[in-house]
Amino acid sequence: MKSDYLERDDEGRAQQFILFRDNIGQFLVPLGIQATHEDIVQQAADATRFRVMVDFQATMQKAAQSWPTRKPTFNLKTR
């Protein structure tokens, strides 16, 4: 059975990006990569931004369920 290494849904991906961001540091020295390398810094920023966006989207989806349905009203009467 084939399995994907990356989650398919946004929540799962956000969790994996954050997990990578928080744990890659211990492997940088053995790999000969500096923590300030632009790719490492950018991945950390991307992981944080993606997490924030996923959280914001979830908040808006939950809030939207409580919003009343607004029906447009048109006043077509002329004076």
OpenMM code with the backbone's topology and positions (N, CA, C; nanometers):
from openmm import Vec3, app, unit

residues = "MET LYS SER ASP TYR LEU GLU ARG ASP ASP GLU GLY ARG ALA GLN GLN PHE ILE LEU PHE ARG ASP ASN ILE GLY GLN PHE LEU VAL PRO LEU GLY ILE GLN ALA THR HIS GLU ASP ILE VAL GLN GLN ALA ALA ASP ALA THR ARG PHE ARG VAL MET VAL ASP PHE GLN ALA THR MET GLN LYS ALA ALA GLN SER TRP PRO THR ARG LYS PRO THR PHE ASN LEU LYS THR ARG".split()
positions = [
    Vec3(0.0836, -0.1179, 0.0000),
    Vec3(0.0000, 0.0000, 0.0000),
    Vec3(0.0879, 0.1240, 0.0000),
    Vec3(0.0617, 0.2128, -0.0923),
    Vec3(0.1389, 0.3362, -0.1031),
    Vec3(0.0857, 0.4389, -0.0037),
    Vec3(0.1767, 0.5083, 0.0607),
    Vec3(0.1347, 0.6151, 0.1515),
    Vec3(0.2113, 0.7416, 0.1167),
    Vec3(0.1463, 0.8526, 0.1393),
    Vec3(0.2085, 0.9815, 0.1132),
    Vec3(0.2884, 1.0261, 0.2352),
    Vec3(0.3987, 1.0910, 0.2102),
    Vec3(0.4785, 1.1431, 0.3195),
    Vec3(0.4242, 1.2768, 0.3687),
    Vec3(0.3489, 1.3446, 0.2852),
    Vec3(0.2936, 1.4744, 0.3199),
    Vec3(0.1423, 1.4635, 0.3261),
    Vec3(0.0867, 1.5129, 0.4331),
    Vec3(-0.0585, 1.5093, 0.4501),
    Vec3(-0.1269, 1.5825, 0.3354),
    Vec3(-0.2479, 1.5407, 0.3063),
    Vec3(-0.3210, 1.6010, 0.1955),
    Vec3(-0.4033, 1.7220, 0.2376),
    Vec3(-0.4440, 1.7268, 0.3640),
    Vec3(-0.5260, 1.8400, 0.4077),
    Vec3(-0.4373, 1.9487, 0.4693),
    Vec3(-0.4891, 2.0712, 0.4713),
    Vec3(-0.4100, 2.1852, 0.5183),
    Vec3(-0.3694, 2.1722, 0.6642),
    Vec3(-0.4591, 2.1218, 0.7489),
    Vec3(-0.4266, 2.1065, 0.8910),
    Vec3(-0.3094, 2.0103, 0.9093),
    Vec3(-0.3133, 1.8985, 0.8406),
    Vec3(-0.2051, 1.8012, 0.8494),
    Vec3(-0.0739, 1.8557, 0.7977),
    Vec3(-0.0807, 1.9298, 0.6889),
    Vec3(0.0417, 1.9891, 0.6338),
    Vec3(0.0994, 2.0934, 0.7293),
    Vec3(0.0123, 2.1748, 0.7856),
    Vec3(0.0594, 2.2769, 0.8795),
    Vec3(0.1307, 2.2116, 0.9968),
    Vec3(0.0750, 2.1036, 1.0487),
    Vec3(0.1381, 2.0324, 1.1593),
    Vec3(0.2750, 1.9769, 1.1191),
    Vec3(0.2837, 1.9217, 0.9991),
    Vec3(0.4116, 1.8663, 0.9533),
    Vec3(0.5151, 1.9756, 0.9293),
    Vec3(0.4739, 2.0888, 0.8731),
    Vec3(0.5679, 2.1984, 0.8505),
    Vec3(0.6230, 2.2499, 0.9828),
    Vec3(0.5357, 2.2632, 1.0825),
    Vec3(0.5790, 2.3110, 1.2138),
    Vec3(0.6695, 2.2075, 1.2804),
    Vec3(0.6346, 2.0809, 1.2697),
    Vec3(0.7180, 1.9739, 1.3259),
    Vec3(0.8583, 1.9780, 1.2656),
    Vec3(0.8655, 1.9947, 1.1339),
    Vec3(0.9952, 2.0042, 1.0666),
    Vec3(1.0713, 2.1266, 1.1158),
    Vec3(1.0022, 2.2415, 1.1185),
    Vec3(1.0653, 2.3665, 1.1635),
    Vec3(1.1241, 2.3519, 1.3034),
    Vec3(1.0480, 2.2888, 1.3918),
    Vec3(1.0902, 2.2793, 1.5316),
    Vec3(1.1968, 2.1730, 1.5561),
    Vec3(1.2162, 2.0799, 1.4634),
    Vec3(1.3088, 1.9695, 1.4873),
    Vec3(1.4297, 1.9641, 1.3937),
    Vec3(1.4334, 2.0464, 1.2912),
    Vec3(1.5434, 2.0395, 1.1949),
    Vec3(1.6759, 2.0867, 1.2556),
    Vec3(1.6677, 2.1711, 1.3565),
    Vec3(1.7887, 2.2293, 1.4158),
    Vec3(1.8920, 2.1276, 1.4599),
    Vec3(1.8488, 2.0176, 1.5173),
    Vec3(1.9426, 1.9165, 1.5669),
    Vec3(2.0167, 1.8431, 1.4552),
    Vec3(1.9672, 1.8546, 1.3335),
    Vec3(2.0306, 1.7848, 1.2208),
    Vec3(2.1169, 1.8757, 1.1336),
    Vec3(2.1128, 2.0057, 1.1587),
    Vec3(2.1847, 2.1002, 1.0730),
    Vec3(2.3361, 2.0838, 1.0803),
    Vec3(2.3901, 2.0762, 1.2001),
    Vec3(2.5358, 2.0654, 1.2151),
    Vec3(2.5884, 1.9379, 1.1493),
    Vec3(2.5282, 1.8209, 1.1767),
    Vec3(2.5776, 1.6995, 1.1100),
    Vec3(2.5679, 1.7064, 0.9573),
    Vec3(2.4720, 1.7834, 0.9088),
    Vec3(2.4575, 1.7974, 0.7639),
    Vec3(2.5431, 1.9098, 0.7060),
    Vec3(2.6092, 1.9850, 0.7937),
    Vec3(2.6950, 2.0936, 0.7480),
    Vec3(2.6176, 2.2148, 0.7008),
    Vec3(2.5010, 2.2365, 0.7587),
    Vec3(2.4163, 2.3500, 0.7208),
    Vec3(2.4066, 2.4445, 0.8395),
    Vec3(2.4211, 2.5728, 0.8122),
    Vec3(2.4088, 2.6725, 0.9182),
    Vec3(2.2612, 2.7037, 0.9432),
    Vec3(2.2279, 2.7317, 1.0677),
    Vec3(2.0900, 2.7644, 1.1037),
    Vec3(2.0444, 2.8939, 1.0372),
    Vec3(2.1389, 2.9762, 0.9971),
    Vec3(2.1047, 3.1030, 0.9329),
    Vec3(2.0967, 3.0910, 0.7806),
    Vec3(2.1126, 2.9720, 0.7283),
    Vec3(2.1032, 2.9522, 0.5834),
    Vec3(1.9669, 3.0008, 0.5370),
    Vec3(1.9631, 3.0704, 0.4253),
    Vec3(1.8389, 3.1327, 0.3791),
    Vec3(1.7254, 3.0324, 0.3586),
    Vec3(1.7552, 2.9117, 0.3162),
    Vec3(1.6496, 2.8121, 0.2971),
    Vec3(1.5883, 2.7689, 0.4298),
    Vec3(1.6696, 2.7567, 0.5321),
    Vec3(1.6215, 2.7173, 0.6648),
    Vec3(1.5358, 2.8291, 0.7234),
    Vec3(1.5850, 2.9502, 0.7133),
    Vec3(1.5114, 3.0657, 0.7651),
    Vec3(1.3781, 3.0816, 0.6911),
    Vec3(1.3815, 3.0667, 0.5596),
    Vec3(1.2589, 3.0825, 0.4808),
    Vec3(1.1585, 2.9721, 0.5113),
    Vec3(1.2052, 2.8494, 0.5299),
    Vec3(1.1131, 2.7405, 0.5627),
    Vec3(1.0448, 2.7672, 0.6961),
    Vec3(1.1189, 2.8164, 0.7924),
    Vec3(1.0609, 2.8479, 0.9234),
    Vec3(0.9551, 2.9566, 0.9106),
    Vec3(0.9851, 3.0588, 0.8317),
    Vec3(0.8875, 3.1660, 0.8104),
    Vec3(0.7645, 3.1148, 0.7364),
    Vec3(0.7862, 3.0314, 0.6355),
    Vec3(0.6742, 2.9746, 0.5600),
    Vec3(0.5865, 2.8856, 0.6476),
    Vec3(0.6490, 2.8058, 0.7322),
    Vec3(0.5736, 2.7167, 0.8216),
    Vec3(0.4870, 2.7975, 0.9171),
    Vec3(0.5452, 2.9031, 0.9718),
    Vec3(0.4705, 2.9886, 1.0641),
    Vec3(0.3552, 3.0568, 0.9935),
    Vec3(0.3809, 3.1104, 0.8755),
    Vec3(0.2757, 3.1804, 0.8007),
    Vec3(0.1642, 3.0839, 0.7611),
    Vec3(0.1988, 2.9663, 0.7154),
    Vec3(0.0983, 2.8688, 0.6750),
    Vec3(0.0122, 2.8286, 0.7946),
    Vec3(0.0752, 2.8080, 0.9108),
    Vec3(0.0008, 2.7734, 1.0329),
    Vec3(-0.0997, 2.8835, 1.0671),
    Vec3(-0.0552, 3.0090, 1.0591),
    Vec3(-0.1422, 3.1228, 1.0890),
    Vec3(-0.2589, 3.1275, 0.9906),
    Vec3(-0.2310, 3.1039, 0.8637),
    Vec3(-0.3370, 3.1086, 0.7626),
    Vec3(-0.4389, 2.9960, 0.7823),
    Vec3(-0.3915, 2.8772, 0.8145),
    Vec3(-0.4824, 2.7644, 0.8382),
    Vec3(-0.5691, 2.7920, 0.9616),
    Vec3(-0.5082, 2.8444, 1.0664),
    Vec3(-0.5836, 2.8775, 1.1876),
    Vec3(-0.6878, 2.9861, 1.1596),
    Vec3(-0.6490, 3.0877, 1.0827),
    Vec3(-0.7420, 3.1957, 1.0493),
    Vec3(-0.8591, 3.1430, 0.9672),
    Vec3(-0.8295, 3.0591, 0.8704),
    Vec3(-0.9352, 3.0018, 0.7881),
    Vec3(-1.0327, 2.9198, 0.8730),
    Vec3(-0.9806, 2.8416, 0.9647),
    Vec3(-1.0667, 2.7606, 1.0516),
    Vec3(-1.1537, 2.8503, 1.1392),
    Vec3(-1.0960, 2.9577, 1.1902),
    Vec3(-1.1724, 3.0513, 1.2723),
    Vec3(-1.2848, 3.1151, 1.1916),
    Vec3(-1.2547, 3.1561, 1.0692),
    Vec3(-1.3564, 3.2186, 0.9853),
    Vec3(-1.4658, 3.1197, 0.9461),
    Vec3(-1.4293, 2.9963, 0.9202),
    Vec3(-1.5299, 2.8956, 0.8852),
    Vec3(-1.6230, 2.8687, 1.0027),
    Vec3(-1.5685, 2.8623, 1.1229),
    Vec3(-1.6519, 2.8404, 1.2411),
    Vec3(-1.7425, 2.9604, 1.2660),
    Vec3(-1.6870, 3.0802, 1.2511),
    Vec3(-1.7661, 3.2013, 1.2740),
    Vec3(-1.8752, 3.2163, 1.1686),
    Vec3(-1.8450, 3.1812, 1.0464),
    Vec3(-1.9413, 3.1978, 0.9369),
    Vec3(-2.0665, 3.1135, 0.9578),
    Vec3(-2.0540, 3.0032, 1.0270),
    Vec3(-2.1688, 2.9174, 1.0515),
    Vec3(-2.2725, 2.9863, 1.1395),
    Vec3(-2.2289, 3.0808, 1.2191),
    Vec3(-2.3216, 3.1503, 1.3074),
    Vec3(-2.3779, 3.2785, 1.2464),
    Vec3(-2.3257, 3.3184, 1.1335),
    Vec3(-2.3753, 3.4398, 1.0705),
    Vec3(-2.5118, 3.4129, 1.0077),
    Vec3(-2.6052, 3.5041, 1.0268),
    Vec3(-2.7365, 3.4832, 0.9651),
    Vec3(-2.7277, 3.4992, 0.8129),
    Vec3(-2.8157, 3.4286, 0.7476),
    Vec3(-2.8204, 3.4422, 0.6020),
    Vec3(-2.8812, 3.5777, 0.5692),
    Vec3(-2.8165, 3.6506, 0.4870),
    Vec3(-2.8643, 3.7834, 0.4501),
    Vec3(-2.9212, 3.7775, 0.3100),
    Vec3(-3.0466, 3.8094, 0.3022),
    Vec3(-3.1116, 3.8104, 0.1719),
    Vec3(-3.1137, 3.9541, 0.1207),
    Vec3(-3.0738, 3.9729, -0.0025),
    Vec3(-3.0743, 4.1087, -0.0565),
    Vec3(-3.2182, 4.1585, -0.0711),
    Vec3(-3.2376, 4.2821, -0.0385),
    Vec3(-3.3690, 4.3438, -0.0566),
    Vec3(-3.3531, 4.4572, -0.1562),
    Vec3(-3.4445, 4.4605, -0.2466),
    Vec3(-3.4407, 4.5644, -0.3501),
    Vec3(-3.5696, 4.6437, -0.3429),
    Vec3(-3.5549, 4.7734, -0.3444),
    Vec3(-3.6704, 4.8603, -0.3461),
    Vec3(-3.6876, 4.9082, -0.4898),
    Vec3(-3.7815, 4.8466, -0.5595),
    Vec3(-3.8010, 4.8798, -0.6997),
    Vec3(-3.9117, 4.9826, -0.7206),
    Vec3(-3.9655, 5.0319, -0.6113),
    Vec3(-4.0723, 5.1316, -0.6238),
    Vec3(-4.0135, 5.2620, -0.6705),
    Vec3(-4.0826, 5.3252, -0.7612),
    Vec3(-4.0408, 5.4582, -0.8077),
    Vec3(-4.1382, 5.5598, -0.7544),
    Vec3(-4.0946, 5.6765, -0.7385),
    Vec3(-4.1820, 5.7820, -0.6825),
    Vec3(-4.2662, 5.8425, -0.7868),
] * unit.nanometer
topology = app.Topology()
chain = topology.addChain("A")
for resn in residues:
    res = topology.addResidue(resn, chain)
    for name in ("N", "CA", "C"):
        topology.addAtom(name, app.Element.getBySymbol(name[0]), res)
